[in-house]
Amino acid sequence: MEMADKAVSTVAKPQMRGLLNAVIKRNLIVALTLAGLSGFAFKQLVGNERKRRYAEFYRNYDAEKEFEEMRKKGLFQSC
């Protein structure tokens, strides 16, 4: 009976009550956080760059010049 001399440690029981709710809550928080971060990163990396390019295009765009080029090419039936 050598085991009687040693301290016996008990393994903690796993949480079973409310386990599904706890896992769902944790996964929902992680999913919403990642979705928010992804949306913010997309806006910063793609959306702002696209907005800047559109602003640059329309700052230099001459509609009359484009119209005259298309008219000279014969793309309009009425002109």
C-alpha positions in Angstrom: 0.0 0.0 0.0 2.5 2.6 -1.1 -0.2 4.7 -2.7 -1.6 5.7 0.7 1.5 7.7 1.4 1.3 9.8 -1.8 -0.9 12.8 -2.1 -3.8 12.1 -4.4 -4.6 14.9 -6.8 -8.0 15.0 -8.4 -8.6 16.1 -12.0 -10.9 19.0 -12.3 -14.3 18.0 -13.8 -15.0 19.5 -17.2 -17.7 22.1 -17.4 -20.8 20.5 -18.9 -23.6 22.8 -17.8 -23.9 25.7 -20.2 -21.0 24.5 -22.3 -22.8 25.0 -25.6 -23.8 28.5 -24.7 -20.3 29.4 -23.6 -18.8 28.0 -26.8 -21.3 29.8 -28.9 -20.7 33.1 -27.1 -17.0 32.8 -27.5 -17.2 31.9 -31.2 -19.7 34.7 -31.8 -17.4 37.3 -30.2 -14.4 36.0 -32.2 -16.4 36.0 -35.5 -17.8 39.5 -35.0 -14.3 40.8 -34.1 -12.7 39.3 -37.1 -15.5 40.5 -39.4 -15.1 44.0 -38.0 -11.3 44.0 -38.5 -11.7 42.5 -42.0 -14.2 45.2 -43.0 -12.0 48.0 -41.6 -8.9 46.6 -43.3 -10.7 46.3 -46.6 -11.9 49.9 -46.3 -8.5 51.2 -45.6 -6.6 49.1 -48.1 -9.1 48.9 -51.0 -11.9 51.4 -50.5 -9.7 54.5 -49.7 -7.4 53.7 -52.6 -10.3 53.3 -55.0 -11.8 56.6 -53.8 -8.4 58.3 -54.3 -8.2 57.0 -57.9 -11.7 58.1 -58.7 -11.0 61.6 -57.4 -7.8 61.8 -59.4 -9.5 60.6 -62.5 -12.4 63.2 -62.3 -9.9 65.9 -61.3 -8.2 65.5 -64.7 -11.2 64.3 -66.8 -12.4 66.6 -69.7 -15.8 65.4 -70.9 -15.8 67.7 -73.9 -12.5 66.3 -75.1 -13.7 62.8 -74.7 -16.9 63.6 -76.6 -15.0 65.2 -79.5 -12.7 62.1 -79.7 -15.7 59.8 -79.9 -17.5 62.0 -82.4 -14.4 62.0 -84.7 -14.3 58.2 -84.5 -17.9 58.1 -85.7 -19.4 56.4 -82.6 -22.5 58.6 -82.5 -25.3 58.3 -85.1 -26.7 61.7 -84.3 -23.4 63.7 -84.6 
